[in-house]
Amino acid sequence: MGMRIQLRDVTEHNWEEVVELEVFDDQDDFLPSNAYSLAESKYDPHAIPKAIYNGKKLIGFLMYESLAYCGERGSYSLYRFMIDRKHQRKGYGRAAVQALVDLIRKQDRSVRRITVCYEPENIGSKTMFGKFGFKEIGLDEDNEMIAEWFYEQT
């Protein structure tokens, strides 16, 4: 069976399954729970939560925002990203990032940059985002690593 990654809205039909997704125990401290992220998305008008599917199987969750509201047109921030522990290390993370790039590109032809933040000791995120082409640029005020990816226009 091939990889068929899709990003879908989190709805009344799948939110509980999104909340039940889990990372490995040693990854727990790297991000808030999906329940917290979904609650945050209800009160932050810029937050866009998405469920990550491979075919019909829910495998992960992400949340991103356009930075246009703070004057950075064409820039986006991916600030929540997780693949369920049963589906990690199978290439789904990179495929999900590509699906997000494709989705953003479809909605905003001016996209030029996507940033992501992660704990410096989160080697899994560092490796996966690095393989996708994100370049680390330094730590933010919370001592999280900032990495950015630029859309190469042809």
C-alpha positions as CSV (number, residue, x, y, z in Angstrom):
1,M,0.0,0.0,0.0
2,G,1.4,3.4,-1.0
3,M,1.5,6.6,0.8
4,R,-1.6,8.8,0.2
5,I,-1.1,11.7,2.6
6,Q,-3.9,14.2,2.9
7,L,-4.6,17.1,5.3
8,R,-8.2,17.3,6.4
9,D,-10.1,19.6,8.7
10,V,-10.5,18.6,12.3
11,T,-14.3,18.2,12.7
12,E,-16.9,16.9,15.1
13,H,-16.3,13.5,13.5
14,N,-12.6,13.2,14.0
15,W,-11.5,15.5,16.9
16,E,-11.6,12.8,19.5
17,E,-9.4,10.5,17.4
18,V,-7.0,13.4,16.9
19,V,-6.8,13.9,20.7
20,E,-6.0,10.2,21.2
21,L,-2.9,10.3,18.9
22,E,0.3,9.7,20.9
23,V,4.0,10.3,20.5
24,F,6.7,8.3,22.2
25,D,7.2,8.9,25.9
26,D,10.6,10.7,25.3
27,Q,8.8,13.1,22.9
28,D,6.0,14.1,25.3
29,D,7.8,17.2,26.5
30,F,8.4,18.5,23.0
31,L,4.9,19.8,22.3
32,P,1.5,20.4,24.0
33,S,-1.2,17.9,23.8
34,N,-3.4,17.8,20.8
35,A,-6.4,18.5,23.1
36,Y,-4.6,21.8,24.1
37,S,-3.9,22.7,20.5
38,L,-7.5,22.1,19.5
39,A,-8.7,24.3,22.4
40,E,-6.2,27.0,21.4
41,S,-7.4,26.9,17.8
42,K,-10.9,27.8,18.9
43,Y,-9.7,31.0,20.5
44,D,-6.8,32.0,18.2
45,P,-8.4,33.2,15.0
46,H,-5.1,32.6,13.1
47,A,-4.6,29.0,14.1
48,I,-5.4,26.4,11.4
49,P,-5.5,22.8,12.7
50,K,-5.3,19.9,10.3
51,A,-5.5,16.2,10.7
52,I,-3.0,14.2,8.8
53,Y,-4.3,11.1,7.0
54,N,-2.7,8.3,5.0
55,G,-5.7,7.2,3.0
56,K,-8.4,6.6,5.5
57,K,-6.1,6.2,8.5
58,L,-5.5,9.2,10.8
59,I,-1.7,9.3,11.5
60,G,-1.0,12.8,12.8
61,F,-1.8,16.4,13.5
62,L,-0.5,19.8,12.6
63,M,-1.3,23.4,13.2
64,Y,-0.1,26.4,11.3
65,E,-0.9,30.1,10.6
66,S,-0.3,32.7,8.0
67,L,1.8,35.5,9.3
68,A,0.1,38.1,7.1
69,Y,-1.8,39.4,10.2
70,C,1.6,40.7,11.6
71,G,2.8,42.1,8.3
72,E,4.7,39.2,6.9
73,R,2.7,38.5,3.7
74,G,3.8,35.2,2.1
75,S,5.2,33.8,5.4
76,Y,3.7,30.9,7.4
77,S,4.5,29.3,10.7
78,L,4.1,25.6,11.3
79,Y,4.0,25.5,15.1
80,R,2.4,22.1,16.0
81,F,3.4,18.9,14.2
82,M,3.2,15.4,15.3
83,I,3.0,11.9,13.8
84,D,1.5,9.2,15.9
85,R,4.1,6.9,17.4
86,K,2.7,3.9,15.5
87,H,3.5,5.7,12.2
88,Q,6.8,7.4,12.9
89,R,10.0,6.7,10.9
90,K,8.0,5.7,7.8
91,G,8.4,8.9,5.7
92,Y,5.0,10.3,6.7
93,G,6.4,13.4,8.3
94,R,8.2,14.6,5.2
95,A,5.1,13.7,3.1
96,A,2.9,15.7,5.5
97,V,5.1,18.7,5.3
98,Q,5.0,18.5,1.5
99,A,1.2,18.2,1.7
100,L,1.1,21.4,3.8
101,V,3.4,23.2,1.4
102,D,1.1,22.2,-1.5
103,L,-2.0,23.3,0.5
104,I,-0.6,26.7,1.3
105,R,0.7,27.1,-2.3
106,K,-2.8,26.3,-3.6
107,Q,-4.4,28.9,-1.3
108,D,-1.7,31.6,-1.5
109,R,0.5,32.0,-4.6
110,S,2.6,34.5,-2.8
111,V,4.0,32.0,-0.2
112,R,7.7,32.4,0.1
113,R,8.7,31.2,3.5
114,I,7.6,28.7,6.2
115,T,9.1,28.6,9.6
116,V,9.0,25.9,12.3
117,C,10.2,25.9,15.9
118,Y,11.2,22.9,17.9
119,E,13.2,22.0,21.0
120,P,16.9,21.9,20.2
121,E,17.1,18.4,21.7
122,N,14.3,17.1,19.5
123,I,16.6,15.2,17.1
124,G,13.7,13.7,15.3
125,S,12.3,17.1,14.3
126,K,15.7,18.5,13.5
127,T,16.4,15.5,11.2
128,M,13.0,15.4,9.5
129,F,12.8,19.1,8.8
130,G,16.4,19.3,7.8
131,K,15.8,16.6,5.2
132,F,13.0,18.6,3.8
133,G,15.2,21.6,3.4
134,F,14.6,23.7,6.5
135,K,17.7,25.6,7.7
136,E,18.2,26.4,11.4
137,I,18.6,30.1,12.0
138,G,18.8,30.3,15.8
139,L,16.9,30.2,19.0
140,D,13.8,32.2,19.8
141,E,12.9,33.9,23.1
142,D,11.7,30.6,24.5
143,N,15.0,28.9,23.6
144,E,13.3,26.9,20.8
145,M,15.2,26.4,17.5
146,I,13.8,28.3,14.6
147,A,14.2,26.8,11.2
148,E,13.0,28.2,7.9
149,W,12.3,27.0,4.4
150,F,12.0,29.2,1.4
151,Y,9.8,28.4,-1.6
152,E,12.0,28.3,-4.7
153,Q,10.1,29.8,-7.6
154,T,10.9,28.4,-11.0
